[in-house]
């Protein structure tokens, strides 16, 4: 049977372990990303927009400086690890890997694999190169089983659909283009059972068209959140390459918007908050969950955990110092 002192120490140790060990989030896995979509708009200014992730598939934003450039990488949490699905650099280059019904999670790249695979685009010129050039072969960049976007702030955009063996470019004569889970998959595979999903692509382009040439940050976020699924919430991301700002919303109405400043490497509340919060983007990145609770700094969180742990350890030491002499006196009295 435990003594009172042993119970006290056991309780304090359990509390200490609880604070020191960070809780592990458990994410349910889903097989489809049918509500994920993306677009590129070249109006008076250029914008890149996309919906990705879900309640069960968290996103992480990583900031990196290399070769006198700044980069923001977007990672997707899946199968208990993060895969990189997109990147944007301070020269205005945008890369996005998006799923379609034939993907089946076969197109996932780790952070290192993504950077190595697209190094020529990420660290090279500030424009998407001429695809007819022998120096820049699309075979170097295509990821099988994906919809791909390569875009720059000067209006050059490449959309690519790929299956397991081949790839095709697609485009239109409009100053904007969009990709949905079933488009262009249904078009290139002649899928007769698309369940009306092509309608989603038509609606997306119609909404963009309504803005005419006055497309803005507000327009982009409204469109992205309008196409949020009824039973889930995705992360809506709008990139403005003309001023290197990235806007993020985690709700269906874009009531609360965060803003990443790629030039300065900072994250702050942009609109919809009672108070302004601003911090440097943490070295380990910041997740969509962190944004929801306004936890902008993993480093601050770590310092807080360490401080709490030290306080608990001090309580344990003080308890031992106070309790042991008393216990010794009590044992001597019992012997007498």
C-alpha positions in Angstrom: 0.0 0.0 0.0 1.4 3.4 -1.0 2.3 5.9 1.7 1.0 9.5 1.5 4.4 10.7 0.3 4.6 8.1 -2.5 1.1 9.1 -3.7 2.1 12.7 -3.7 5.2 12.1 -5.7 3.4 9.8 -8.2 0.7 12.4 -8.7 3.2 15.2 -9.3 5.2 13.0 -11.7 2.0 12.2 -13.7 1.2 15.9 -13.9 4.7 16.8 -15.0 4.6 14.1 -17.8 1.2 15.5 -18.9 2.7 19.0 -19.4 6.0 17.9 -20.9 4.7 15.5 -23.5 2.7 17.3 -26.2 -0.6 15.6 -27.1 -0.6 13.8 -30.4 -3.4 14.7 -32.7 -5.2 11.8 -34.3 -6.6 12.4 -37.7 -9.1 10.2 -39.4 -8.1 9.3 -42.9 -10.2 10.0 -46.0 -9.6 8.7 -49.5 -10.9 11.6 -51.6 -10.4 15.3 -51.9 -13.5 15.9 -54.0 -13.9 19.5 -52.8 -10.4 20.5 -53.3 -10.1 23.1 -56.1 -7.7 25.8 -57.4 -7.5 28.6 -59.8 -5.2 31.2 -61.4 -6.6 34.7 -62.3 -4.8 37.2 -64.4 -6.8 40.4 -64.2 -5.4 43.8 -63.3 -3.4 41.8 -60.8 -2.5 38.1 -60.6 -3.9 35.8 -58.0 -3.5 32.1 -57.1 -6.2 30.4 -55.0 -6.9 26.9 -53.7 -8.9 25.0 -51.2 -7.0 22.1 -49.6 -6.9 19.8 -46.5 -9.9 19.3 -44.3 -10.8 18.9 -40.7 -9.1 15.5 -40.8 -6.2 16.6 -43.0 -4.4 19.4 -41.4 -2.2 21.9 -43.4 1.2 23.3 -42.3 2.8 26.4 -43.6 6.6 26.5 -43.6 8.8 29.5 -44.2 12.3 29.2 -45.6 15.0 31.6 -46.8 17.5 30.3 -49.4 19.5 31.7 -52.3 18.4 35.2 -51.4 14.8 34.2 -51.8 11.9 33.6 -49.4 9.7 30.5 -49.7 6.4 29.4 -48.2 5.7 25.7 -48.4 2.3 24.1 -47.8 2.3 20.6 -46.3 -0.6 18.2 -45.9 -0.9 15.8 -42.9 -1.7 12.3 -44.1 -0.9 8.8 -42.9 0.7 10.3 -39.8 3.2 12.5 -41.6 3.4 15.7 -43.6 3.7 15.8 -47.4 4.4 18.9 -49.4 1.7 19.8 -51.9 2.6 23.4 -52.8 5.1 26.2 -52.7 5.4 29.9 -53.4 8.6 31.9 -53.6 9.2 35.7 -53.3 9.8 35.9 -57.1 6.2 35.0 -57.7 6.5 31.4 -58.8 3.7 29.1 -57.7 3.6 25.3 -57.7 0.6 23.1 -56.7 0.1 19.4 -56.7 -3.7 18.6 -56.6 -5.5 15.2 -56.5 -8.0 13.8 -59.0 -10.0 10.5 -58.8 -7.1 8.5 -60.2 -4.5 9.8 -57.7 -5.1 7.3 -54.9 -2.4 9.0 -52.8 0.3 7.9 -55.3 1.5 11.5 -55.8 2.8 12.4 -52.3 6.3 14.0 -51.9 8.2 14.6 -48.7 9.5 18.1 -48.1 13.0 17.1 -49.4 11.6 15.3 -52.4 9.4 18.2 -53.4 12.3 20.7 -53.2 14.6 18.4 -55.1 12.0 17.7 -57.8 11.1 21.4 -58.5 14.5 22.9 -57.7 14.9 24.5 -61.2 11.5 26.2 -60.8 11.9 27.2 -57.2 15.5 28.5 -57.4 15.7 29.5 -61.0 14.3 32.4 -63.0 11.3 34.5 -61.9 9.2 33.2 -64.8 7.8 29.9 -66.0 10.3 28.9 -68.8 9.4 28.2 -72.4 8.0 24.7 -72.5 9.4 24.2 -76.0 12.9 24.7 -74.7 15.0 21.5 -74.6 16.6 22.8 -71.4 13.3 22.7 -69.6 11.5 19.4 -70.2 8.1 18.9 -68.6 9.2 15.3 -67.9 11.4 16.7 -65.1 8.5 18.2 -63.3 5.4 16.1 -63.9 4.2 14.1 -60.9 2.1 11.1 -62.0 -1.5 10.9 -60.9 -1.8 14.6 -60.4 -3.3 17.9 -61.5 -0.4 20.4 -61.5 -0.2 24.1 -61.6 2.9 26.1 -62.5 2.4 29.9 -62.6 4.2 33.2 -62.3 3.2 36.8 -61.5 3.6 37.8 -65.2 0.7 35.8 -66.3 2.4 32.6 -67.6 0.5 29.6 -66.3 0.8 25.9 -67.1 -1.9 23.4 -66.1 -1.1 19.7 -66.5 -3.2 16.6 -66.0 -1.3 13.3 -65.5 -2.2 9.7 -65.0 0.1 6.9 -64.2 1.7 6.7 -67.6 1.2 10.0 -69.5 0.4 13.7 -69.1 -1.5 16.4 -71.0 -1.6 20.2 -70.9 -4.9 22.0 -70.9 -5.8 25.6 -71.2 -8.4 28.0 -72.5 -8.6 31.5 -74.0 -9.8 33.1 -70.8 -7.6 35.2 -68.5 -8.4 32.7 -65.7 -8.5 28.9 -65.3 -9.6 26.5 -62.6 -9.1 22.9 -61.6 -11.5 20.8 -59.6 -11.3 17.2 -58.4 -13.1 15.9 -61.5 -11.9 18.5 -64.0 -10.0 17.8 -66.3 -10.0 14.2 -65.1 -13.5 13.5 -66.7 -12.5 15.3 -69.9 -9.4 13.3 -70.5 -10.7 9.9 -69.3 -14.2 10.3 -70.9 -15.7 9.3 -67.6 -19.5 9.0 -68.2 -20.3 8.7 -64.5 -19.0 12.0 -63.2 -22.0 12.5 -60.9 -22.4 16.1 -62.1 -19.0 17.1 -60.8 -18.1 19.0 -64.0 -20.8 21.4 -62.9 -18.6 22.4 -60.0 -15.9 23.5 -62.5 -18.4 25.4 -64.5 -19.7 27.2 -61.4 -16.2 28.0 -60.3 -15.4 29.7 -63.6 -18.7 31.5 -63.6 -18.0 33.0 -60.2 -14.6 34.2 -61.3 -16.0 35.7 -64.5 -18.5 37.8 -62.5 -15.6 39.8 -61.1 -14.6 40.9 -64.6 -11.2 42.6 -64.4 -11.6 43.8 -60.9 -10.7 40.6 -59.1 -9.5 41.3 -55.6 -8.4 39.5 -52.4 -12.0 39.8 -51.1 -13.4 38.2 -54.3 -10.9 35.4 -54.2 -11.6 34.5 -50.6 -15.4 34.7 -51.1 -15.2 32.3 -54.1 -13.0 29.9 -52.2 -15.2 29.8 -49.1 -18.3 29.6 -51.3 -17.1 26.3 -52.6 -16.5 24.8 -49.1 -18.2 21.4 -48.6 -21.3 21.3 -46.5 -20.1 18.6 -44.1 -16.4 19.7 -43.9 -14.2 22.7 -43.6 -11.1 23.1 -45.8 -8.4 25.7 -45.7 -8.8 28.5 -48.2 -5.6 30.0 -49.4 -5.2 33.1 -51.7 -1.8 34.3 -52.9 -1.2 37.8 -54.2 2.2 37.6 -56.0 2.2 41.3 -56.8 2.9 42.1 -53.2 4.0 38.7 -51.8 1.0 38.3 -49.4 -0.7 35.0 -48.7 -4.2 35.1 -47.2 -5.6 32.1 -45.3 -9.2 31.4 -44.0 -10.3 28.4 -42.0 -14.1 29.0 -41.9 -16.8 28.8 -44.5 -17.5 32.6 -44.6 -14.0 34.0 -44.5 -14.9 36.0 -41.4 -11.5 35.6 -40.0 -8.5 35.9 -42.3 -4.8 35.5 -41.5 -2.0 37.0 -43.7 1.5 35.7 -44.3 4.0 38.4 -45.4 6.5 36.5 -47.6 8.9 39.5 -47.7 9.2 39.7 -44.0 8.5 36.1 -43.0 5.6 37.1 -40.6 2.1 35.9 -39.9 -0.6 38.2 -38.5 -4.4 38.5 -38.2 -5.6 40.4 -41.3 -9.4 40.8 -40.7 -12.2 39.6 -38.5 -10.3 39.6 -35.1 -10.9 41.8 -32.1 -7.2 42.3 -31.6 -4.2 42.3 -33.9 -1.7 39.4 -33.5 1.6 39.3 -35.3 4.7 37.1 -35.0 7.5 35.6 -37.1 6.6 32.4 -38.8 8.0 29.6 -36.6 11.0 27.7 -37.9 9.0 24.4 -37.6 6.1 25.9 -39.4 2.6 26.8 -38.3 -0.4 24.5 -38.7 -4.0 25.3 -39.4 -4.8 24.2 -35.8 -2.2 26.7 -34.5 -4.0 29.5 -36.5 -7.4 28.5 -35.0 -6.1 29.1 -31.4 -3.9 32.0 -32.3 -0.8 30.1 -31.4 1.7 31.8 -33.6 4.9 30.5 -32.1 6.0 26.9 -31.4 9.0 28.4 -29.8 6.9 30.4 -27.3 4.9 27.2 -26.6 8.1 25.3 -26.0 9.3 27.9 -23.6 6.0 27.8 -21.8 6.1 24.0 -21.4 9.7 24.2 -20.1 8.7 26.9 -17.6 5.8 24.8 -16.3 7.9 21.7 -16.1 10.6 23.6 -14.1 7.9 24.9 -11.7 6.5 21.4 -11.2 10.0 20.0 -10.5 10.6 22.7 -8.0 7.3 21.8 -6.2 8.5 18.1 -6.1 11.9 19.1 -4.7 10.4 21.4 -2.1 7.9 18.7 -1.1 10.8 16.2 -0.7 12.8 18.7 1.3 9.9 19.4 3.6 8.4 15.9 3.9 11.6 13.8 4.4 12.7 15.4 7.7 9.2 15.2 9.1 8.9 11.6 7.9 12.3 10.7 9.5 11.2 12.3 12.9 8.0 10.4 12.7 9.8 7.1 12.1 12.1 7.7 15.0 9.2 8.4 17.3 7.6 5.2 16.1 10.7 3.3 17.0 10.9 4.8 20.5 
